[in-house]
Amino acid sequence: MDTFNKELLDFLNNGTCTFTSTLNIKEILEANGYQSLSELDKWNLKDGKYYVCRNDASIIAFNINKKIKNQFSIICTHNDTPAFTIKPNPEYYENGYLKLNIAPYGGILNYGFMDRPLGIAGRIILKKDKTFSKKIIDTNCEVAIIPSIAIHQNDKANTNLDINTEIDLMPIISLNKNYSLKKLLKDKLKINDNIVDYDLFLYNTESAKIFNDFIVSPRIDNLTCTYAALKSFINNFNDSINVLAIFNSEEIGSNTFEGADSNFLIDTLKRIAGILNMELTSTLASSLIISADNTHGRHPNHDELSDHTNTPILNDGILIMKEINGTTNSVTSSLFKHICEIENIPCTYYTSRNDFSTGSTQAGASLRHLSINSLDVGLPMLAMHSSLEVIGNKDTYLLYKAFDRFYKTNYKLKNNKITFD
């Protein structure tokens, strides 16, 4: 567990936005023998290990064994996190400070991002002569901050958390009105070419830490589930075709070119099935997709926010999320509970209060494009969507062990019956 969590901390620190996270995942896959495929090319698949990336932000990897049955074992997660995206024409000088014009990405916990050291990461488009090129970047240092108003100037600061995203959350980067974002990036990254455009995010530069029973870090939602899925997937073969899908855009509804609500997953599965002469409809009917994302643990100071019987504390194990708008049913949950029992991994159900809204899952978005047995699982956490979040230091490893067993298990799903080899 200690080794896994140490590697997880590195993954959390490196995944400063969806682009840097995806680049990190690609490097891990390639270091383990995975071959890159392009959606533009014709695929010639043999027994082996492959991955395909879309828009530098979502990635699907799969393992093909020598002896396979018509079945996909899929885990999907997302690697985007609530943050601030930098708008076009971002600089404006006001009250003696040079600020950046930003927009919240996803449902951020506003006050959690104030008074934090912020770096910049993402993708830039460079132009040299008549050639445009992409570059994934990270300043790897603090370049901005969003200062809060001192208690002496705001006597309602401890009673009113009404923060205006257009006024209160604009970061400052300099006192020099002639400075600019592009100048900042060129200086920090030693770039000479012209920066034509960008997809950039501000992120908390604080490092992930473990103390006592907890992991405290930026981007716990959802890089913890993503790393557990990635670590379990690598070099893991069974009679199924094991698939790992890591999507961008979950925090903004998944409805993008590369999100879970796109054709990325179904197109990839179609290509695999066509090359291997698999009948896709019957293959999907016997397959399973697990959506992995974090949810809320029982709060230490606010028990009234929890469901009466289905909200655990941290380090209670893996959660099977069985919400009205989720994808879990009794058949798929029974399969997963059996997998956990094999490894003596604690698992329990999670449901939210009826008067609180719940979000959608990647599997739910994917099911708009393919019919497949599905299950939603995750881990309990605190301070979700803040710039620093909290999770149990045992739960992350337990999720990895459960996913590892899932990818190793030979199961059959037929006529709503489950059998295991």
C-alpha positions in Angstrom: 0.0 0.0 0.0 2.8 2.4 0.8 4.4 2.0 -2.6 1.1 2.4 -4.3 0.3 5.6 -2.4 3.7 7.1 -3.0 3.2 6.6 -6.8 -0.3 8.0 -6.4 1.1 11.2 -4.9 3.4 11.6 -7.9 0.5 11.1 -10.2 -1.6 13.7 -8.4 1.3 16.2 -8.5 1.9 15.6 -12.3 -1.7 15.7 -13.4 -2.1 19.5 -13.1 -4.8 19.6 -15.8 -6.4 17.1 -18.3 -3.6 17.7 -20.9 -0.6 17.1 -18.5 -2.5 14.2 -16.9 -3.1 12.6 -20.3 0.5 13.1 -21.3 1.6 11.5 -18.0 -0.7 8.5 -18.7 0.7 8.1 -22.2 4.3 8.0 -20.8 3.3 5.4 -18.2 1.6 3.2 -20.9 4.5 3.5 -23.3 7.0 2.6 -20.5 5.0 -0.6 -20.1 5.1 -1.5 -23.7 1.8 0.0 -25.0 1.8 1.0 -28.7 0.2 4.3 -29.8 -2.5 4.2 -32.4 -4.0 7.1 -34.4 -7.6 7.5 -35.3 -6.5 8.8 -38.7 -4.7 5.5 -39.6 -5.9 2.0 -40.4 -5.3 -0.3 -37.5 -3.5 -3.7 -37.8 -4.1 -5.3 -34.4 -2.4 -8.4 -33.3 -2.0 -9.8 -29.8 -0.6 -7.0 -27.8 -1.1 -3.7 -26.0 -2.4 -0.5 -27.5 -3.8 3.0 -26.8 -5.4 5.8 -28.7 -5.6 9.4 -27.7 -8.2 12.1 -28.8 -7.6 15.8 -28.6 -4.6 15.3 -26.3 -7.1 15.0 -23.4 -8.9 11.6 -23.5 -7.3 8.2 -23.8 -8.5 4.6 -24.4 -6.1 1.7 -23.9 -6.8 -2.0 -24.5 -5.1 -5.4 -24.1 -5.6 -8.2 -26.7 -4.8 -11.7 -25.5 -3.9 -14.6 -27.7 -7.1 -16.5 -26.8 -10.0 -14.2 -26.3 -13.8 -14.5 -26.1 -16.2 -12.0 -27.4 -16.3 -9.7 -24.3 -15.0 -6.3 -23.2 -14.1 -5.7 -19.6 -14.1 -1.9 -19.4 -13.2 0.6 -16.6 -13.8 4.3 -17.3 -12.8 7.4 -15.3 -12.2 11.0 -16.0 -9.0 13.1 -15.5 -10.3 16.7 -15.7 -10.8 18.5 -12.4 -12.6 21.7 -11.3 -10.3 24.7 -11.9 -10.1 28.0 -13.7 -9.7 28.2 -17.4 -8.1 31.3 -18.8 -10.2 33.3 -21.2 -9.0 34.8 -24.6 -7.6 38.3 -24.3 -7.0 37.7 -20.6 -5.0 40.6 -19.3 -6.5 43.7 -17.8 -4.9 46.3 -15.5 -7.1 47.5 -12.6 -6.4 49.2 -9.3 -2.6 48.9 -9.8 -2.6 45.2 -10.5 -2.4 43.1 -13.7 -5.1 40.5 -13.6 -6.1 37.5 -15.7 -9.7 37.1 -17.0 -10.7 33.6 -16.0 -13.8 31.4 -16.0 -14.6 28.6 -13.5 -14.3 25.2 -15.1 -16.8 22.8 -13.5 -18.5 23.3 -10.1 -15.6 24.7 -8.1 -15.8 25.4 -4.4 -15.0 29.1 -4.8 -13.4 30.0 -1.5 -11.1 26.9 -1.6 -9.1 28.5 -4.4 -8.4 31.8 -2.7 -5.0 32.5 -1.1 -3.4 29.6 -2.9 -0.3 29.5 -5.1 -1.5 29.0 -8.7 0.4 27.7 -11.7 -0.6 27.5 -15.3 -0.9 24.2 -17.3 -2.5 23.1 -20.5 -2.0 23.3 -24.3 -0.6 26.1 -26.5 -0.6 26.4 -30.2 2.7 27.7 -31.6 3.4 29.2 -35.1 6.7 29.2 -36.8 6.8 30.4 -40.4 3.7 28.7 -41.9 3.6 25.7 -39.5 1.4 25.3 -36.5 2.3 22.9 -33.7 0.8 21.8 -30.3 2.7 21.8 -27.1 1.6 20.6 -23.6 2.9 23.0 -21.0 3.2 23.4 -17.3 4.9 26.4 -15.6 5.7 24.0 -12.6 5.8 27.1 -10.4 3.5 29.7 -8.9 2.6 32.5 -11.2 -0.7 33.8 -9.9 -2.8 34.2 -6.7 -6.4 35.1 -5.9 -6.2 37.2 -2.7 -9.2 37.2 -0.3 -10.5 40.3 1.5 -9.0 40.7 5.0 -11.4 40.2 7.9 -10.8 43.8 8.9 -12.3 45.0 5.6 -15.1 42.5 5.4 -16.8 41.8 8.7 -19.1 39.3 7.0 -16.3 37.1 5.8 -17.0 34.5 8.4 -20.7 34.5 8.0 -21.3 35.1 4.3 -19.6 33.0 1.7 -21.2 34.8 -1.2 -18.3 35.0 -3.6 -18.8 36.6 -7.1 -16.9 34.7 -9.7 -16.7 37.8 -12.0 -15.3 40.1 -9.3 -13.7 38.1 -6.4 -11.9 35.3 -8.2 -9.8 37.2 -10.7 -6.1 36.3 -10.1 -3.2 38.8 -10.1 0.0 38.0 -11.9 2.0 41.3 -11.7 2.2 44.9 -10.8 3.6 45.7 -14.3 0.7 46.8 -16.6 2.9 46.1 -19.7 3.4 42.4 -18.8 1.2 39.7 -20.4 0.3 36.1 -20.3 2.2 35.2 -23.4 5.3 37.0 -22.1 5.0 35.1 -18.8 4.7 31.8 -20.7 7.6 32.5 -23.0 9.8 33.6 -20.0 9.0 30.5 -17.9 9.0 27.9 -20.7 11.8 29.4 -22.8 9.6 29.6 -25.9 10.6 31.7 -28.9 7.8 30.9 -31.4 4.6 32.9 -31.5 1.8 31.6 -29.2 -1.3 31.7 -31.5 -3.9 30.2 -29.1 -4.3 28.1 -26.0 -6.3 25.9 -23.7 -4.9 26.8 -20.3 -5.9 26.3 -16.7 -4.8 27.7 -13.3 -4.0 25.0 -10.8 -3.0 24.7 -7.1 0.7 24.1 -7.0 0.7 22.6 -3.5 2.0 19.0 -3.3 0.0 16.0 -2.3 0.7 14.7 1.2 -0.1 11.8 3.4 -0.6 12.2 7.2 -2.2 9.9 9.7 -5.2 8.2 7.9 -5.5 10.8 5.1 -4.3 11.9 1.7 -4.6 15.6 1.2 -4.1 16.9 -2.3 -5.3 19.0 -5.2 -7.2 17.0 -7.8 -8.1 14.0 -5.7 -11.4 14.0 -7.7 -10.8 12.2 -9.9 -7.2 11.3 -10.3 -7.3 8.8 -7.4 -9.8 6.6 -9.2 -7.9 7.2 -12.5 -4.6 6.0 -11.1 -6.2 3.0 -9.4 -7.7 2.0 -12.8 -4.5 2.7 -14.7 -2.3 0.8 -12.3 -4.6 -2.2 -12.3 -5.0 -2.2 -16.1 -1.3 -2.2 -17.1 -0.1 -5.6 -18.3 -3.3 -7.3 -17.0 -4.8 -9.9 -19.4 -7.7 -12.3 -19.2 -10.0 -14.0 -21.7 -11.8 -10.7 -22.3 -10.4 -7.7 -24.1 -9.5 -5.4 -21.2 -10.2 -1.7 -21.9 -9.4 1.4 -19.9 -11.1 4.7 -21.0 -10.0 8.0 -19.4 -12.2 10.9 -20.5 -11.9 14.6 -20.4 -14.9 17.0 -19.8 -16.8 15.1 -17.1 -16.9 18.2 -14.9 -18.7 20.2 -17.6 -21.1 17.5 -18.8 -19.0 15.2 -21.0 -20.5 16.7 -24.2 -17.3 17.4 -26.1 -15.4 15.9 -29.0 -13.5 13.7 -26.6 -15.9 13.3 -23.6 -17.7 10.2 -22.5 -20.8 11.5 -24.3 -18.9 11.4 -27.6 -18.4 8.5 -30.0 -14.9 8.0 -28.9 -15.5 4.7 -26.9 -18.0 3.2 -29.3 -15.9 4.0 -32.3 -12.9 2.4 -30.7 -14.8 -0.8 -29.7 -16.3 -1.0 -33.3 -12.8 -0.9 -34.8 -11.5 -3.6 -32.4 -14.6 -5.8 -33.1 -14.3 -5.3 -36.8 -10.6 -6.2 -37.0 -11.1 -9.3 -34.8 -14.3 -10.4 -36.5 -16.4 -10.0 -33.4 -20.1 -9.4 -33.6 -20.4 -6.2 -31.8 -24.0 -6.3 -30.5 -23.7 -9.7 -28.8 -20.2 -8.8 -27.5 -21.5 -5.7 -25.8 -24.4 -7.7 -24.3 -22.0 -10.0 -22.6 -19.6 -7.2 -21.5 -19.4 -4.9 -18.5 -18.3 -1.2 -18.0 -17.4 0.1 -14.6 -17.5 3.9 -14.1 -15.1 5.0 -11.3 -15.5 8.4 -9.7 -15.4 9.8 -6.2 -18.3 10.8 -4.0 -19.0 12.4 -0.6 -18.0 10.7 2.6 -19.9 11.3 5.9 -18.8 14.8 7.0 -17.2 15.0 10.5 -19.1 18.1 11.4 -22.3 17.8 9.4 -24.0 14.4 9.7 -27.3 16.0 8.5 -25.9 16.1 5.0 -25.8 12.3 4.7 -28.3 9.7 3.7 -29.7 7.8 6.7 -28.2 4.4 5.9 -25.8 4.8 2.9 -23.1 7.3 3.6 -19.8 5.9 4.9 -16.7 7.5 6.4 -13.3 7.5 4.9 -11.3 4.2 4.8 -14.6 2.2 4.9 -13.8 0.6 1.6 -15.2 0.9 -2.0 -18.6 2.4 -2.7 -21.1 0.9 -5.0 -23.2 3.9 -6.1 -26.8 3.0 -6.6 -28.5 6.2 -7.5 -31.8 6.7 -9.3 -29.9 8.4 -12.2 -27.0 6.0 -12.1 -26.3 2.9 -14.1 -25.8 0.3 -11.3 -28.4 -2.6 -11.1 -28.6 -5.6 -8.8 -26.9 -7.9 -11.4 -23.8 -5.8 -11.9 -23.5 -4.9 -8.2 -23.6 -8.6 -7.3 -20.8 -9.3 -9.7 -18.6 -6.5 -8.3 -19.4 -7.6 -4.7 -18.2 -11.1 -5.5 -15.0 -9.7 -6.9 -14.4 -7.8 -3.7 -15.2 -10.8 -1.6 -12.4 -12.8 -3.5 -9.9 -10.2 -2.3 -11.5 -9.6 1.1 -12.0 -6.0 0.2 -14.7 -4.1 2.1 -17.4 -2.5 -0.1 -20.7 -0.9 0.7 -23.4 1.1 -1.0 -23.7 4.9 -1.4 -26.8 6.9 -2.0 -27.3 10.6 -1.6 -30.0 12.4 0.3 -33.3 12.7 -1.7 -33.2 16.5 -1.4 -29.7 16.8 -2.9 -28.9 16.5 -6.6 -26.4 14.0 -7.9 -24.2 14.2 -10.9 -24.1 11.9 -13.9 -21.4 9.3 -14.5 -19.1 8.6 -17.4 -20.8 5.2 -17.9 -24.1 6.9 -18.0 -22.9 9.3 -20.7 -21.3 6.4 -22.6 -24.6 4.4 -22.5 -26.2 7.0 -24.8 -24.0 5.5 -27.5 -23.7 1.8 -26.6 -25.8 -0.7 -24.7 -23.8 -2.6 -22.1 -24.1 -3.8 -18.6 -22.9 -1.1 -16.3 -21.9 -0.2 -12.7 -20.9 3.0 -10.9 -18.3 2.7 -8.1 -16.1 5.2 -6.3 -14.5 6.3 -3.0 -15.7 8.6 -0.2 -13.9 11.9 0.1 -14.2 15.3 1.8 -14.0 18.9 0.5 -14.9 17.8 -3.1 -14.1 20.4 -5.7 -12.0 22.5 -3.4 -8.4 23.2 -4.4 -7.4 20.8 -1.6 -9.4 17.6 -1.1 -9.2 14.8 1.4 -9.5 11.0 1.0 -8.7 7.9 3.1 -5.2 6.5 2.6 -6.4 2.9 2.5 -9.4 3.3 0.2 -7.3 4.2 -2.9 -5.2 1.0 -2.6 -8.4 -1.1 -2.0 -9.9 0.3 -5.3 -6.7 -0.7 -7.1 -6.9 -4.2 -5.7 -10.6 -4.6 -6.7 -9.9 -3.3 -10.2 -6.9 -5.6 -10.5 -9.1 -8.6 -9.6 -11.8 -7.4 -12.1 -9.3 -7.3 -15.0 -8.1 -10.8 -14.0 -11.5 -12.4 -13.6 -13.2 -14.6 -16.2 -16.9 -14.1 -15.9 -20.0 -14.7 -18.1 -23.0 -12.4 -18.2 -25.9 -14.1 -20.0 -29.6 -13.7 -19.6 -29.1 -11.7 -16.4 -27.1 -14.6 -14.9 -23.5 -14.4 -13.8 -21.0 -17.3 -13.7 -17.3 -17.4 -13.0 -14.6 -19.7 -14.3 
